Each structure stands twice: as C-alpha cells, then as structure tokens.
Amino acid sequence: MSRRINIMIDSDTWAFLGRIPAGARSQTINQALRNWALRRRRNDAARELDALRTAAPKVSTAEVVRWIREDRERGHG
C-alpha cells in the first residue's frame, strides 16, 4: 500500500529531482530511502557487533577448535 506524504526539500535537492521525469520521482525517492534504510540497519548492526565483541571475553583459537571437535563428536556437524 502506498502512502502520500508532504515533505520540504532544499532548493538544491529540488534542482536534482526536477531533472527526473514526474512519473519516476516517487519511485526514485522510494529506492533512495530503501538504500539509506538498509545502510542504516547495517551500520547499526555493525556497531552492536563491535560492542558485543568488546564486552565478550577473549577466546583462543585452540578453545574454538576444541568446541568444534566436541560438537562434531556429539553428532552436530
């Protein structure tokens, strides 16, 4: 479902949008907002992972290898 909104844009932004055919402006703006939202979600997720990595205890490679072997011996891999 589409929604109609009213927004205010700067003159320089309008100068760019004015070159896009009238029938394609909504689609262009929708795609730009989708791309922006995707980048925003990815950046937020990366920040959260960085915070988790900082807070999590350090684990050696040997420890990880041991966990994988134990898991495989239990038949999970």
Protein Blocks (a to p, Z undefined) as FASTA:
>chain_A
ZZdddddddfklmmmmmmpcfklmmmmmmmmmmmmmmmmmmmmmmmmmmmmmmmpccddf
klmmmmmmmmmmnopZZ
